Amino acid sequence: MTDTMATEPTEESGVEIAENSAPDVLWLVKVLHSSETELCRLQDGVEVATDDLVIIPTKYGKDFGRVLGTVNPESASTWDTIRQIQRVATEADHLRYEENSRRADEALGICRDKVRQHELDMTLVSAHFMLEEPKILFFFTADGRVDFRDLVKDLVSVFRMRVELRQIGVRDESRVLGGLGVCGRVLCCHGLTDKLKPVSIKMAKVQNLSLNSIKISGPCGRLLCCLAYEHEFYRDTRKSLPAEGHRLSYDGTVFRITEVNILSRQIRLLGDDGRYLVLPTCRFSYDAGTQRWKVLDELPCETPA
């Protein structure tokens, strides 16, 4: 959910939406400040290469972006909008961006003081001056809606320009600020893509991961986005194997499956007679006639190393 308060009617100033027809070459561009990605086409006469810094229109206005590379035209259907890369950033653009970054740090401190004065229950995330228009954005998080009309009036009197406050979620906060995940790598939402799939606790269960919220949550406090990466593999593989807790007869006794390890391709069983077995998954077969699983006496495939 995003709330916006501006000193004038909200417009996507400077935003030019490209035509629906996609060209042969489409480019993926990452907006430097928000880490959002945009699918773009080249404006006539513009040439770019991977890692070039360019100027593109965004939903907030014209901004700096880094070219990540080309995109297969067939993937364009998954995007709502195709924007235009207007030009490669000039030296003057670089200088202005650096100056705006320094001003943003100072503006963030001023806004935090104002938030405390107004006793608002909100946490500021970042401040950002737009590149080609007198406008400053403040991103913040809050548990609910915040009435910041008086705050905006104070900020306008200080900065003498258009002011917008944008409420973002905790996942968006991680995307904007960046950081390291429990894996030691840059957060996926910041360094990989902002178009991540929804995740659920069921994904952790399917992958036999610990359900300890600390171990499967990111710095944002939400479930790790990477839980979705291997979910389909685990889900589809489990369909061809017996479930944990299933009971079957083998070698004169009844065994209960205690663990199905997808990666090692091994299944652990505990027998009613106290025996403990570890068998490769290739020895398990489903009998459609009896609608039960059974253990084969001979290996139909190689045992994993």
Backbone as numpy.savetxt, mean C-alpha at the origin, in Angstrom:
# Nx Ny Nz CAx CAy CAz Cx Cy Cz
-11.28 8.18 4.26 -12.13 9.38 4.26 -11.26 10.61 4.26
-11.59 11.61 3.43 -10.78 12.81 3.34 -11.67 14.03 3.48
-11.34 14.90 4.43 -12.07 16.14 4.62 -11.21 17.27 4.09
-11.83 18.25 3.45 -11.08 19.36 2.90 -11.71 20.66 3.32
-10.90 21.59 3.80 -11.39 22.93 4.09 -10.44 23.90 3.40
-10.97 24.76 2.56 -10.15 25.71 1.82 -10.69 27.11 2.03
-9.90 28.10 1.66 -10.33 29.48 1.82 -11.15 29.94 0.62
-11.31 29.07 -0.34 -12.13 29.36 -1.52 -12.66 28.04 -2.02
-13.62 28.01 -2.92 -14.17 26.75 -3.39 -13.07 25.81 -3.88
-13.16 24.55 -3.47 -12.13 23.58 -3.81 -12.15 23.27 -5.30
-11.01 23.39 -5.94 -10.87 23.07 -7.35 -9.58 22.30 -7.54
-9.52 21.49 -8.54 -8.29 20.80 -8.86 -7.47 21.74 -9.75
-6.97 22.76 -9.11 -6.26 23.80 -9.85 -5.03 23.23 -10.53
-4.92 23.51 -11.84 -3.76 23.06 -12.59 -3.88 21.62 -13.07
-4.93 20.93 -12.74 -5.07 19.54 -13.13 -5.67 19.45 -14.52
-4.99 18.74 -15.38 -5.49 18.54 -16.74 -5.68 17.06 -16.95
-6.92 16.64 -17.07 -7.21 15.22 -17.27 -7.00 14.88 -18.73
-6.23 13.84 -18.96 -5.93 13.44 -20.34 -7.14 12.78 -20.97
-7.10 12.63 -22.28 -8.18 11.97 -22.99 -8.22 10.50 -22.60
-9.39 9.89 -22.81 -9.56 8.50 -22.41 -8.71 7.55 -23.24
-8.43 7.90 -24.46 -7.66 7.01 -25.32 -6.21 7.01 -24.89
-5.67 5.83 -24.56 -4.29 5.73 -24.11 -3.34 5.58 -25.29
-2.17 6.21 -25.24 -1.19 6.07 -26.31 -0.50 4.72 -26.20
0.41 4.45 -27.14 1.13 3.19 -27.10 2.04 3.11 -25.88
2.58 4.23 -25.45 3.49 4.24 -24.32 2.89 5.03 -23.16
2.72 4.38 -22.05 2.23 5.02 -20.83 3.32 4.92 -19.77
3.36 5.93 -18.91 4.42 6.00 -17.91 3.83 6.04 -16.51
4.52 5.41 -15.57 4.13 5.46 -14.17 5.01 6.49 -13.46
4.35 7.44 -12.81 5.06 8.53 -12.15 4.67 8.56 -10.67
5.67 8.69 -9.81 5.44 8.75 -8.37 5.56 10.19 -7.90
4.49 10.72 -7.29 4.51 12.07 -6.75 5.44 12.08 -5.54
6.42 12.98 -5.53 7.45 12.94 -4.50 6.90 13.14 -3.10
6.00 14.09 -2.93 5.55 14.39 -1.56 4.63 13.32 -0.99
3.62 12.93 -1.73 2.60 12.01 -1.20 2.90 10.55 -1.46
3.89 10.26 -2.33 4.22 8.89 -2.74 3.07 8.20 -3.47
2.10 8.96 -3.96 1.05 8.40 -4.79 1.58 8.20 -6.20
1.06 7.22 -6.90 1.49 6.96 -8.27 0.40 7.39 -9.25
0.83 7.92 -10.37 -0.10 8.38 -11.41 0.29 7.73 -12.73
-0.72 7.31 -13.48 -0.50 6.80 -14.82 -0.54 7.99 -15.77
0.51 8.15 -16.56 0.64 9.36 -17.38 0.96 9.05 -18.83
0.60 9.99 -19.67 1.01 9.99 -21.07 1.89 11.22 -21.28
2.63 11.23 -22.36 3.51 12.36 -22.64 2.77 13.46 -23.37
3.00 14.68 -22.94 2.49 15.83 -23.69 3.33 15.97 -24.95
2.74 16.48 -26.01 3.44 16.61 -27.28 4.77 17.34 -27.10
5.81 16.75 -27.66 7.13 17.38 -27.62 7.94 17.05 -26.38
7.38 16.30 -25.45 8.08 15.96 -24.20 8.67 14.56 -24.32
9.94 14.42 -23.91 10.61 13.13 -23.88 11.14 12.88 -22.48
10.93 11.68 -21.96 11.38 11.37 -20.61 12.06 10.01 -20.58
12.77 9.75 -19.49 13.40 8.46 -19.24 13.17 8.09 -17.79
13.37 6.84 -17.47 13.19 6.38 -16.09 14.08 7.18 -15.13
13.52 7.56 -13.99 14.19 8.34 -12.92 14.21 9.84 -13.20
13.69 10.28 -14.35 13.60 11.72 -14.59 12.61 12.35 -13.61
12.91 13.56 -13.17 11.97 14.35 -12.37 11.15 15.20 -13.32
9.83 15.12 -13.17 8.93 15.78 -14.11 7.86 16.55 -13.36
7.14 17.37 -14.10 6.01 18.13 -13.56 4.73 17.51 -14.11
3.83 17.10 -13.20 2.57 16.50 -13.61 1.43 17.13 -12.82
0.23 17.13 -13.38 -0.95 17.58 -12.61 -1.40 16.47 -11.68
-1.78 16.82 -10.46 -2.32 15.86 -9.50 -3.67 16.38 -9.02
-4.31 15.65 -8.13 -5.60 16.09 -7.61 -5.46 17.32 -6.72
-4.23 17.66 -6.33 -4.01 18.84 -5.51 -3.51 20.03 -6.32
-2.95 19.77 -7.50 -2.34 20.81 -8.32 -1.07 20.28 -8.95
-0.36 21.10 -9.69 0.87 20.66 -10.33 1.93 20.37 -9.28
2.67 19.27 -9.51 3.64 18.86 -8.50 4.79 18.09 -9.13
5.81 17.87 -8.31 7.00 17.12 -8.71 6.70 15.63 -8.70
7.22 14.92 -9.69 7.10 13.47 -9.72 8.34 12.84 -10.29
8.56 11.57 -9.95 9.69 10.82 -10.49 9.16 9.72 -11.40
9.72 9.63 -12.60 9.30 8.62 -13.57 9.83 7.26 -13.14
8.91 6.31 -12.96 9.29 4.97 -12.52 9.54 4.03 -13.70
8.91 4.31 -14.83 9.08 3.46 -16.00 7.80 3.37 -16.80
7.84 2.55 -17.84 6.68 2.40 -18.71 5.71 1.36 -18.15
4.46 1.45 -18.64 3.40 0.54 -18.20 2.77 -0.10 -19.42
2.48 -1.39 -19.32 1.82 -2.09 -20.40 0.46 -1.45 -20.67
0.13 -1.12 -21.93 -1.16 -0.48 -22.25 -2.37 -1.25 -21.75
-2.27 -2.59 -21.69 -3.40 -3.39 -21.23 -3.72 -3.11 -19.75
-2.73 -2.58 -19.00 -2.96 -2.31 -17.58 -3.68 -0.98 -17.36
-3.83 -0.18 -18.41 -4.44 1.15 -18.26 -5.88 1.08 -17.76
-6.56 -0.03 -18.03 -7.97 -0.14 -17.65 -8.15 -0.15 -16.14
-7.10 -0.44 -15.37 -7.21 -0.49 -13.92 -7.09 0.89 -13.29
-6.82 1.91 -14.09 -6.66 3.27 -13.58 -7.87 4.11 -13.95
-8.27 4.97 -13.05 -9.42 5.83 -13.31 -9.06 7.00 -14.21
-7.82 7.46 -14.12 -7.42 8.67 -14.83 -6.03 8.50 -15.43
-5.87 9.01 -16.62 -4.55 9.09 -17.24 -4.20 10.57 -17.36
-3.13 10.97 -16.71 -2.73 12.37 -16.73 -1.60 12.59 -17.73
-1.17 13.84 -17.87 -0.12 14.18 -18.82 1.14 14.64 -18.10
2.27 14.10 -18.54 3.56 14.63 -18.10 3.78 15.92 -18.89
3.78 17.04 -18.20 3.82 18.33 -18.90 5.22 18.73 -19.34
6.21 18.39 -18.51 7.58 18.73 -18.89 8.55 18.08 -17.92
9.80 18.01 -18.34 10.86 17.59 -17.44 11.20 18.78 -16.54
11.42 18.51 -15.26 11.69 19.59 -14.32 12.96 20.35 -14.69
12.89 21.67 -14.62 14.04 22.53 -14.92 14.83 22.81 -13.64
15.96 23.46 -13.81 16.77 23.82 -12.64 15.99 24.76 -11.72
15.20 25.65 -12.32 14.39 26.57 -11.53 13.34 25.80 -10.72
12.77 24.74 -11.31 11.80 23.90 -10.59 12.46 23.22 -9.39
13.68 22.74 -9.60 14.41 22.09 -8.52 14.66 23.05 -7.36
15.10 24.25 -7.69 15.38 25.24 -6.66 14.12 25.62 -5.89
13.02 25.77 -6.63 11.77 26.12 -5.97 11.29 24.98 -5.09
11.44 23.75 -5.54 11.01 22.59 -4.75 11.82 22.51 -3.46
13.12 22.72 -3.54 13.97 22.70 -2.34 13.58 23.81 -1.38
13.30 25.00 -1.92 12.90 26.11 -1.07 11.55 25.83 -0.41
10.62 25.26 -1.18 9.31 24.91 -0.63 9.42 23.87 0.48
10.36 22.93 0.32 10.56 21.90 1.34 11.04 22.52 2.65
11.93 23.49 2.55 12.41 24.18 3.76 11.27 24.98 4.41
10.48 25.65 3.58 9.35 26.42 4.11 8.30 25.51 4.75
8.14 24.32 4.20 7.14 23.38 4.71 7.47 22.95 6.13
8.76 22.74 6.42 9.15 22.35 7.79 8.77 23.45 8.79
9.00 24.69 8.40 8.65 25.81 9.28 7.13 25.93 9.41
6.43 25.75 8.29 4.96 25.85 8.32 4.34 24.76 9.19
4.94 23.57 9.19 4.41 22.48 9.99 4.50 22.81 11.48
5.60 23.43 11.88 5.74 23.84 13.28 4.73 24.90 13.67
4.49 25.85 12.77 3.50 26.89 13.05 2.11 26.30 13.19
1.77 25.39 12.29 0.45 24.77 12.32 0.26 23.93 13.60
1.30 23.25 14.04 1.20 22.46 15.27 0.90 23.37 16.47
1.54 24.52 16.50 1.27 25.48 17.58 -0.19 25.93 17.55
-0.70 26.19 16.35 -2.08 26.62 16.21 -3.07 25.52 16.62
-2.73 24.28 16.28 -3.59 23.16 16.66 -3.67 23.05 18.18
-2.55 23.22 18.85 -2.55 23.18 20.32 -3.37 24.34 20.91
-3.25 25.52 20.30 -4.00 26.68 20.78 -5.50 26.45 20.68
-5.92 25.81 19.60 -7.36 25.56 19.39 -7.81 24.26 20.05
-6.86 23.53 20.67 -7.17 22.28 21.38 -7.94 21.30 20.48
-7.42 21.10 19.28 -8.05 20.19 18.34 -7.45 18.80 18.47
-8.29 17.79 18.41 -7.85 16.41 18.52 -7.46 15.89 17.14
-6.28 16.28 16.70 -5.78 15.89 15.38 -4.25 15.84 15.43
-3.67 15.02 14.59 -2.21 14.87 14.52 -1.73 15.26 13.14
-0.91 16.29 13.07 -0.39 16.73 11.78 0.65 15.75 11.26
0.59 15.48 9.96 1.51 14.54 9.33 2.57 15.27 8.52
2.15 16.19 7.68 3.11 16.92 6.85 2.48 18.19 6.30
3.34 19.05 5.80 2.90 20.27 5.11 3.56 20.28 3.74
2.88 20.89 2.78 3.42 20.87 1.42 2.96 22.10 0.65
3.92 22.88 0.15 3.62 24.02 -0.71 3.54 23.54 -2.15
2.50 23.94 -2.85 2.35 23.57 -4.25 3.38 24.30 -5.10
3.68 23.71 -6.25 4.80 24.20 -7.05 4.50 25.50 -7.79
3.32 25.61 -8.39 3.06 26.74 -9.28 1.86 27.58 -8.87
1.43 27.46 -7.60 0.33 28.29 -7.15 0.48 28.56 -5.66
-0.05 29.69 -5.20 0.07 30.05 -3.78 -0.89 29.24 -2.92
-0.53 28.01 -2.64 -1.39 27.14 -1.84 -0.52 26.21 -1.01
-0.96 26.00 0.25 -0.26 25.07 1.13 -1.24 24.02 1.62
-0.78 22.77 1.61 -1.58 21.64 2.07 -1.05 21.16 3.42
-1.96 20.84 4.33 -1.60 20.21 5.59 -2.34 18.88 5.66
-1.59 17.80 5.82 -2.18 16.48 5.97 -2.21 16.12 7.45
-3.34 15.55 7.90 -3.45 15.19 9.31 -4.27 13.93 9.48
-4.11 13.29 10.63 -4.92 12.14 10.99 -5.76 12.49 12.22
-6.91 11.85 12.34 -7.79 12.06 13.49 -8.75 10.88 13.58
-9.24 10.62 14.78 -10.16 9.50 14.98 -11.53 9.76 14.37
-11.92 11.02 14.28 -13.22 11.37 13.70 -13.13 12.67 12.93
-14.27 13.27 12.68 -14.29 14.54 11.97 -13.83 15.66 12.91
-13.16 16.64 12.33 -12.62 17.75 13.11 -13.12 19.06 12.53
-13.63 19.92 13.37 -14.06 21.26 12.94 -12.85 22.19 13.01
-12.20 22.40 11.87 -10.97 23.20 11.87 -11.16 24.55 11.15
-12.38 25.04 11.11 -12.63 26.31 10.41 -11.87 27.47 11.03
-11.86 27.56 12.36 -11.12 28.64 13.01 -9.62 28.48 12.81
-9.17 27.23 12.78 -7.74 26.97 12.53 -7.34 27.46 11.15
-8.17 27.20 10.15 -7.87 27.64 8.79 -7.78 29.17 8.72
-8.68 29.86 9.40 -8.64 31.33 9.40 -7.32 31.85 9.97
-6.87 31.22 11.06 -5.59 31.62 11.65 -4.43 31.37 10.70
-4.46 30.23 10.04 -3.37 29.87 9.12 -3.33 30.80 7.92
-4.49 31.17 7.42 -4.54 32.10 6.29 -3.95 33.46 6.68
-4.23 33.90 7.91 -3.70 35.19 8.36 -2.19 35.16 8.49
-1.63 33.95 8.69 -0.17 33.82 8.83 0.50 33.68 7.46
-0.02 32.80 6.62 0.64 32.47 5.35 0.19 33.33 4.17
-0.96 33.99 4.31 -1.46 34.87 3.25 -1.59 34.15 1.91
-2.12 32.95 1.96 -2.36 32.18 0.73 -3.45 31.17 1.01
-3.86 30.47 -0.02 -4.90 29.46 0.14 -4.38 28.32 1.01
-5.21 27.87 1.94 -4.83 26.79 2.86 -5.84 25.66 2.75
-5.34 24.43 2.65 -6.20 23.25 2.64 -5.72 22.26 3.69
-6.66 21.71 4.45 -6.37 20.65 5.40 -6.99 19.37 4.88
-6.19 18.32 4.80 -6.66 17.04 4.28 -6.53 15.96 5.34
-7.66 15.36 5.69 -7.64 14.27 6.65 -7.35 12.96 5.91
-6.35 12.23 6.39 -5.96 10.98 5.75 -5.97 9.86 6.79
-5.94 8.63 6.33 -5.92 7.48 7.23 -4.50 7.15 7.68
-4.39 6.21 8.62 -3.07 5.87 9.14 -2.22 5.17 8.09
-2.85 4.42 7.19 -2.07 3.81 6.10 -1.51 4.89 5.19
-2.31 5.92 4.91 -1.83 7.03 4.08 -0.69 7.77 4.78
-0.76 7.87 6.10 0.31 8.51 6.85 1.63 7.78 6.65
1.60 6.47 6.70 2.81 5.68 6.47 3.32 5.86 5.04
2.38 5.96 4.10 2.78 6.16 2.70 3.48 7.50 2.51
2.99 8.54 3.16 3.58 9.87 3.02 4.93 9.96 3.73
5.00 9.48 4.97 6.21 9.63 5.77 7.28 8.59 5.44
6.87 7.39 5.05 7.83 6.34 4.77 8.36 5.72 6.06
9.37 4.87 5.93 9.95 4.19 7.07 10.32 2.77 6.72
10.73 1.99 7.72 11.13 0.61 7.52 10.12 -0.33 8.15
9.84 -1.44 7.45 8.94 -2.44 7.97 9.69 -3.45 8.84
8.98 -4.44 9.38 9.61 -5.46 10.22 10.60 -6.30 9.42
10.48 -6.30 8.10 11.40 -7.05 7.24 12.71 -6.30 7.03
12.77 -5.04 7.46 13.97 -4.24 7.29 14.01 -3.48 5.98
12.98 -3.59 5.18 12.92 -2.89 3.90 11.97 -1.70 4.00
12.06 -0.82 3.00 11.18 0.35 2.96 9.73 -0.11 2.90
8.85 0.60 3.60 7.43 0.25 3.62 6.89 0.11 2.21
6.12 -0.93 1.96 5.58 -1.20 0.63 4.76 -0.03 0.10
3.92 0.56 0.98 3.04 1.64 0.54 3.83 2.88 0.14
5.06 3.01 0.63 5.89 4.18 0.33 6.85 3.91 -0.83
7.49 2.75 -0.82 8.52 2.48 -1.81 8.10 1.61 -2.97
6.97 0.90 -2.82 6.56 -0.03 -3.87 5.39 0.52 -4.68
4.23 0.61 -4.06 3.05 1.14 -4.74 2.00 1.54 -3.72
1.19 2.51 -4.07 0.08 2.91 -3.20 -1.20 2.18 -3.58
-1.13 1.31 -4.59 -2.31 0.55 -5.04 -2.23 -0.87 -4.48
-2.29 -0.99 -3.16 -2.16 -2.28 -2.51 -3.53 -2.93 -2.27
-3.55 -4.25 -2.27 -4.80 -4.98 -2.07 -5.22 -4.94 -0.60
-6.53 -5.01 -0.34 -7.00 -5.10 1.05 -6.49 -6.38 1.71
-6.22 -6.32 3.00 -5.73 -7.49 3.73 -6.69 -7.82 4.87
-6.65 -9.09 5.31 -7.53 -9.52 6.39 -6.79 -10.52 7.27
-7.31 -10.74 8.46 -6.70 -11.69 9.38 -6.77 -13.10 8.82
-7.73 -13.37 7.95 -7.86 -14.68 7.33 -6.63 -15.02 6.50
-6.02 -14.01 5.90 -4.82 -14.24 5.10 -3.67 -14.76 5.97
-3.57 -14.25 7.17 -2.53 -14.72 8.09 -2.80 -16.16 8.51
-4.07 -16.49 8.74 -4.43 -17.85 9.13 -4.09 -18.84 8.03
-4.41 -18.49 6.78 -4.15 -19.38 5.65 -2.65 -19.65 5.51
-1.81 -18.67 5.85 -0.36 -18.81 5.71 0.32 -19.33 6.97
-0.48 -19.77 7.95 0.05 -20.33 9.20 0.94 -19.33 9.94
0.61 -18.07 9.87 1.39 -17.05 10.56 0.85 -16.84 11.97
1.70 -16.31 12.82 1.26 -15.99 14.17 0.15 -14.96 14.12
-0.86 -15.13 14.94 -1.97 -14.19 14.97 -1.75 -13.10 16.01
-0.53 -13.04 16.53 -0.15 -11.95 17.44 -0.17 -10.65 16.66
-1.03 -9.71 17.05 -1.21 -8.47 16.28 0.10 -7.69 16.12
1.00 -7.80 17.08 2.27 -7.07 17.00 3.13 -7.61 15.86
3.08 -8.93 15.65 3.93 -9.56 14.65 3.40 -9.41 13.23
2.10 -9.21 13.07 1.55 -9.14 11.71 1.00 -7.74 11.40
1.42 -6.74 12.16 0.98 -5.37 11.91 2.19 -4.50 11.57
1.94 -3.48 10.76 2.99 -2.56 10.38 3.07 -1.37 11.33
3.96 -0.42 11.06 4.08 0.77 11.90 2.79 1.58 11.99
1.92 1.43 10.99 0.65 2.16 10.99 -0.36 1.55 11.96
-0.04 0.36 12.50 -0.96 -0.30 13.40 -1.97 -1.18 12.70
-1.94 -1.21 11.38 -2.84 -2.04 10.60 -2.11 -3.31 10.14
-2.88 -4.30 9.65 -2.28 -5.54 9.18 -1.27 -5.27 8.06
-0.20 -6.05 8.02 0.84 -5.88 7.01 0.26 -6.03 5.60
0.59 -5.09 4.73 0.11 -5.15 3.35 0.64 -6.38 2.62
1.84 -6.85 3.03 2.46 -7.97 2.33 1.75 -9.29 2.60
0.78 -9.32 3.51 0.00 -10.54 3.73 -0.72 -10.96 2.45
-0.98 -9.99 1.58 -1.72 -10.29 0.35 -0.84 -10.88 -0.74
0.48 -10.73 -0.62 1.37 -11.14 -1.71 1.29 -12.63 -2.03
1.33 -13.49 -1.01 1.36 -14.93 -1.23 0.04 -15.61 -0.86
-0.97 -14.81 -0.58 -2.24 -15.39 -0.13 -2.83 -16.35 -1.15
-2.86 -15.97 -2.41 -3.47 -16.82 -3.44 -2.73 -18.14 -3.57
-1.39 -18.10 -3.48 -0.60 -19.32 -3.58 -0.95 -20.28 -2.45
-0.97 -19.78 -1.21 -1.31 -20.62 -0.07 -2.75 -21.13 -0.16
-3.67 -20.24 -0.53 -5.07 -20.63 -0.61 -5.29 -21.73 -1.64
-4.70 -21.56 -2.85 -4.90 -22.55 -3.90 -4.20 -23.86 -3.59
-3.02 -23.80 -2.96 -2.29 -25.02 -2.62 -3.02 -25.81 -1.56
-3.60 -25.12 -0.57 -4.31 -25.80 0.50 -5.53 -26.56 -0.01
-6.10 -26.10 -1.12 -7.27 -26.79 -1.67 -6.92 -28.21 -2.11
-5.66 -28.46 -2.44 -5.25 -29.79 -2.92 -4.67 -30.66 -1.80
-4.78 -30.20 -0.54 -4.23 -30.93 0.59 -5.26 -31.05 1.70
-5.13 -32.07 2.56 -6.07 -32.20 3.69 -5.87 -31.07 4.68
-6.92 -30.74 5.42 -6.86 -29.64 6.37 -6.33 -30.12 7.71
-5.78 -29.20 8.47 -5.34 -29.52 9.82 -6.54 -29.95 10.66
-6.34 -30.96 11.48 -7.43 -31.50 12.29 -8.12 -32.69 11.65
-7.87 -32.89 10.34 -8.50 -34.02 9.64 -7.94 -35.33 10.18
-8.80 -36.35 10.32 -8.40 -37.66 10.82 -8.48 -38.69 9.70
-7.48 -39.57 9.64 -7.46 -40.60 8.61 -6.80 -41.86 9.16
-7.12 -43.00 8.55 -6.57 -44.28 8.98 -5.30 -44.59 8.20
-4.28 -45.07 8.92 -3.02 -45.42 8.27 -2.23 -46.36 9.19
-1.73 -47.41 8.61 -0.85 -48.34 9.32 -1.49 -48.86 10.61
-2.78 -49.19 10.51 -3.44 -49.84 11.62 -3.92 -48.93 12.73
-3.86 -47.65 12.56 -4.35 -46.74 13.59 -4.91 -45.48 12.95
-5.47 -44.61 13.76 -6.03 -43.35 13.26 -5.08 -42.21 13.60
-4.77 -41.41 12.59 -3.89 -40.27 12.77 -4.67 -38.97 12.59
-4.26 -37.97 13.34 -4.83 -36.63 13.19 -3.76 -35.69 12.64
-4.10 -34.93 11.61 -3.15 -33.99 11.00 -3.00 -32.78 11.92
-1.78 -32.54 12.35 -1.51 -31.44 13.29 -0.92 -30.21 12.60
-0.30 -30.42 11.43 0.29 -29.27 10.73 0.44 -29.58 9.25
0.11 -28.60 8.41 0.34 -28.69 6.96 1.30 -27.57 6.60
2.54 -27.94 6.26 3.56 -26.95 5.93 3.66 -26.84 4.41
3.17 -25.72 3.88 3.13 -25.54 2.43 4.53 -25.43 1.85
5.42 -24.70 2.50 6.74 -24.43 1.95 7.63 -25.67 1.94
7.63 -26.44 3.03 8.46 -27.65 3.08 7.78 -28.84 2.44
6.49 -28.67 2.11 5.69 -29.73 1.50 5.67 -30.98 2.39
5.45 -30.73 3.67 5.37 -31.82 4.63 4.12 -31.69 5.50
3.59 -32.84 5.92 2.42 -32.88 6.78 2.77 -33.67 8.04
2.45 -33.10 9.17 2.72 -33.76 10.45 1.44 -34.40 10.98
1.59 -35.64 11.49 0.46 -36.39 11.99 0.75 -36.95 13.37
-0.30 -37.03 14.19 -0.20 -37.64 15.52 -1.20 -38.78 15.60
-0.68 -39.99 15.90 -1.54 -41.17 15.94 -2.14 -41.41 17.31
-3.26 -42.15 17.31 -3.91 -42.49 18.58 -3.01 -43.38 19.44
-2.05 -44.06 18.80 -1.14 -44.92 19.55 0.10 -44.17 20.03
0.11 -42.84 19.82 1.23 -42.03 20.29 2.31 -41.79 19.27
2.20 -42.45 18.11 3.23 -42.24 17.08 3.12 -40.85 16.46
4.28 -40.34 16.05 4.35 -39.00 15.44 5.03 -39.14 14.09
4.35 -38.77 13.02 4.89 -38.94 11.67 5.00 -37.60 10.95
6.00 -37.53 10.07 6.15 -36.38 9.16 6.26 -36.96 7.76
5.25 -36.72 6.93 5.20 -37.30 5.59 5.14 -36.20 4.53
5.72 -36.46 3.35 5.63 -35.49 2.26 4.19 -35.38 1.74
3.83 -34.23 1.24 2.46 -34.01 0.76 2.10 -34.91 -0.41
3.11 -35.37 -1.15 2.82 -36.19 -2.32 2.27 -37.57 -1.96
2.32 -37.95 -0.68 1.80 -39.26 -0.27 0.32 -39.20 0.12
-0.28 -38.03 0.01 -1.68 -37.87 0.38 -2.54 -37.77 -0.87
-3.61 -38.54 -0.89 -4.51 -38.57 -2.05 -5.96 -38.56 -1.58
-6.78 -37.86 -2.32 -8.21 -37.78 -1.97 -8.99 -38.81 -2.76
-9.72 -39.65 -2.06 -10.54 -40.69 -2.69 -11.94 -40.13 -2.89
-12.30 -39.88 -4.13 -13.61 -39.30 -4.43 -14.74 -40.25 -4.09
-14.47 -41.56 -4.14 -15.52 -42.53 -3.84 -15.92 -42.50 -2.38
-14.94 -42.55 -1.50 -15.22 -42.53 -0.06 -15.26 -41.11 0.50
-14.81 -40.13 -0.35 -14.77 -38.73 0.05 -13.90 -38.55 1.31
-12.78 -39.29 1.32 -11.84 -39.18 2.42 -10.41 -39.16 1.89
-9.52 -38.61 2.70 -8.10 -38.60 2.36 -7.45 -39.90 2.83
-6.43 -40.31 2.10 -5.70 -41.51 2.48 -4.20 -41.29 2.25
-3.41 -42.11 2.94 -1.95 -42.05 2.79 -1.52 -43.19 1.88
-0.79 -42.86 0.82 -0.31 -43.86 -0.12 0.91 -44.57 0.45
0.98 -45.88 0.16 2.12 -46.66 0.67 3.40 -46.37 -0.09
3.25 -46.02 -1.39 4.43 -45.75 -2.20 4.43 -44.28 -2.60
5.65 -43.74 -2.68 5.79 -42.32 -3.04 5.54 -42.13 -4.55
4.57 -41.33 -4.94 4.35 -41.06 -6.36 5.23 -39.93 -6.87
5.99 -39.33 -5.99 6.86 -38.22 -6.40 8.08 -38.20 -5.48
9.02 -37.35 -5.82 10.25 -37.27 -5.05 10.02 -36.56 -3.72
10.67 -37.05 -2.70 10.59 -36.38 -1.39 11.43 -35.13 -1.43
10.91 -33.98 -0.95 11.69 -32.75 -0.98 12.94 -32.85 -0.15
13.98 -32.18 -0.61 15.26 -32.23 0.10 15.16 -31.55 1.44
